[in-house]
Amino acid sequence: MDPSGPDGHGGPHVFVRDLSEPRLDRSDHHHLANVLRLREGDALTIGDGAGRWRLASFRADPEVGPALEGGVVEVPAPHRQVTVGFSLIKGGRPELVVQKLTELGVDRIIPLAADRSVVRWCDAKAATNLDRLRRVAREAAMQSRRVRLPNLDAMVRPNDVPDGPRVAIAESGGGPLSDEIEVLLVGPEGGWTASELEGRKTVGLGSTVLRAETAAIAAASLLVALRDGRLSPAV
């Protein structure tokens, strides 16, 4: 049996830069000590965000790294990567989408500037917004005990995402979602334009009309379940 990631029984999960000589970021140490109320010697797990993790115990002194309690466990990468692209939406909903896609196990997340997207990131704000979403992904990965951080791409237009037999667009009336799909793009609430749909394979996510953030989360749930063998494809 392949090694697995932390199951939550070993305490909170935190990412560090070096598993052999771990040091917690000050914000992570503050969260563990003051929000989760960890005390000296309490159990936690630490990971490098690239598939490796180990058991450790908390040190109350923020200048001292966690005490190592076990060897490094290396978890194999999934046999197939799952990518979800979602069109930018208003308010705090991009953060919600990134949080939930990370918790569900999506490997790559692509923010999309669709033709009918209400939100637009200007060049001056794009880097700041992307950094914020990456922080959200990191926090969600720790909460969900992931051993690999998802890749969060820079914003692109849907037509800039390369097409292929394993790439599809979520569209009402599209075909069934199968385990052959690795990349699924979800549009804005105003829908895709004809030029964005042209030549693309389309798949449906159900019989109802979903909000943009709901569609992205539903797409992630289905793709990861198909990839992991927890859901059988339609025949």
C-alpha positions, 0 to 999 in steps of 0.5 A, spaced: 500 500 500 502 506 498 504 511 504 498 516 505 498 523 508 496 525 515 489 523 517 488 528 522 489 524 528 497 527 529 494 534 530 494 540 526 498 540 519 503 545 517 508 547 511 515 548 513 521 549 508 526 544 510 523 537 513 530 536 516 531 542 520 524 545 520 522 552 522 515 555 523 513 561 520 511 566 525 504 567 523 503 559 523 506 559 530 501 564 532 495 561 529 497 554 533 499 557 540 493 562 540 488 560 536 488 552 536 491 553 543 497 548 542 502 547 548 509 545 549 510 537 546 503 537 543 503 533 536 503 536 529 505 534 522 509 538 518 510 537 510 514 540 505 508 541 500 511 537 495 509 530 497 513 529 503 511 529 511 513 527 518 510 527 525 513 532 530 511 536 536 510 543 538 515 548 541 512 554 545 518 558 543 517 561 536 525 561 535 525 554 536 523 549 531 518 543 532 521 537 535 522 531 530 518 525 532 518 520 526 521 519 519 519 522 513 513 519 509 513 520 501 506 520 498 506 518 491 503 523 486 496 522 483 496 518 477 493 523 474 493 531 475 486 534 476 485 542 473 480 546 474 479 553 471 474 558 474 472 565 471 473 571 476 467 573 480 465 578 485 467 579 492 470 574 496 468 568 492 474 567 488 477 566 495 471 561 497 473 557 490 480 557 491 479 554 498 474 549 496 478 546 490 484 546 494 480 542 500 477 537 495 484 535 492 485 539 485 492 539 483 492 546 479 487 552 479 487 557 473 483 564 474 480 565 468 478 572 465 472 570 460 469 575 456 463 576 460 467 576 467 464 581 471 471 582 475 477 584 471 484 584 474 488 590 472 496 589 471 497 593 478 493 588 482 494 582 479 500 580 483 497 582 489 490 578 488 494 572 486 498 572 492 492 573 496 489 566 493 496 563 494 495 564 501 488 562 501 490 555 498 496 554 503 491 555 509 486 550 506 491 545 504 494 545 511 487 545 514 485 539 509 492 535 511 494 535 504 501 533 502 502 537 496 500 544 495 496 546 489 499 550 483 495 556 482 496 559 475 496 567 473 490 569 470 489 567 463 483 568 458 480 561 456 482 561 449 489 561 452 488 554 455 491 549 450 485 545 447 486 537 447 482 531 448 482 531 455 480 538 456 473 541 456 468 546 458 462 546 463 456 548 459 449 546 460 447 541 455 454 538 454 456 531 454 457 527 460 463 528 464 468 522 464 474 520 467 478 522 461 477 529 462 483 532 466 482 540 465 475 543 466 474 550 465 468 553 468 465 560 465 462 566 469 454 567 470 453 570 464 455 564 460 461 563 455 461 567 448 461 563 442 468 564 440 470 561 447 466 555 446 468 554 438 471 548 437 471 546 445 468 539 448 463 541 452 460 537 459 454 538 463 454 538 471 447 537 472 440 539 470 440 546 474 443 552 473 449 553 478 452 559 480 459 560 478 462 558 484 458 552 485 459 550 478 467 550 480 466 546 486 461 541 483 466 540 477 472 539 482 468 534 486 466 530 480 473 530 477 477 528 483 472 523 485 473 520 478 480 520 478 481 517 485 476 511 483 470 513 488 465 515 482 464 510 476 464 514 470 457 514 466 457 508 461 
